[in-house]
Amino acid sequence: MLKFNHENIVKFYGWTLVEEDPQIIGIVLEWCNYSLDMAVTQIKVDPFKIIVEVALALEHLHSFNIIPRDVKPHNILICKPLGVEWSNAVPNLCDFGCAKKCN
């Protein structure tokens, strides 16, 4: 995930061992405030904007021959930094555990 530097893909910052159980690895990702469901139903973020930006993220992944096989509403998060208007909130793809590298 480190090379997928795209504004619509959740950023990966690294990993850490979990203090309570050192056999568990924690993944450190970009903080996204909202789920897709909340953003569309409660906050009224433009669904067309979300579709377009997710499509751009998929296009970026495809340029690396990566096929994310688990694209669904639960794997699209909305990042809205403090002071940013909702119209500028950014949808981000996450969870590439099922992704496949193609030739």
C-alpha positions, -999 to +999 in steps of 0.1 A: +000+000+000+029+024+004+032+031-033-005+038-037-002+075-031-036+087-042-060+111-025-088+086-027-070+057-011-066+055+026-029+062+035-009+035+052+016+049+078+030+017+092+024-011+116+030-017+153+028-046+178-002-044+201+009-039+237-017-063+252-006-091+229+027-087+210+016-115+186-010-091+171+001-066+146-017-032+144-019-013+112-017+025+113-039+041+087-051+076+078-080+087+101-113+089+083-142+104+103-173+090+086-187+059+069-202+062+035-236+055+048-235+083+073-221+108+047-248+101+022-279+096+044-273+120+073-249+146+060-259+147+024-225+145+007-230+144-031-232+107-042-220+115-077-188+130-064-182+099-043-187+076-073-164+096-095-136+098-069-139+061-060-136+054-098-104+074-099-090+054-070-099+022-088-082+035-120-051+042-100-050+007-085-056-008-119-026+011-133-005-011-109-024-042-120-041-044-086-077-056-085-095-049-052-120-077-049-139-063-019-152-029-030-184-023-011-199+006+009-182-005+042-148-001+025-154+035+014-147+059+042-151+097+042-123+120+054-132+155+064-105+174+083-117+201+108-126+233+091-132+217+057-167+220+041-186+189+035-185+196-003-147+191+000-148+159+020-128+131+004-140+095-001-113+069+004-111+033-005-098+010+022-093-027+031-072-044+004-070-077+022-087-095-008-068-075-035-051-095-062-020-085-083-026-094-120+000-098-148 
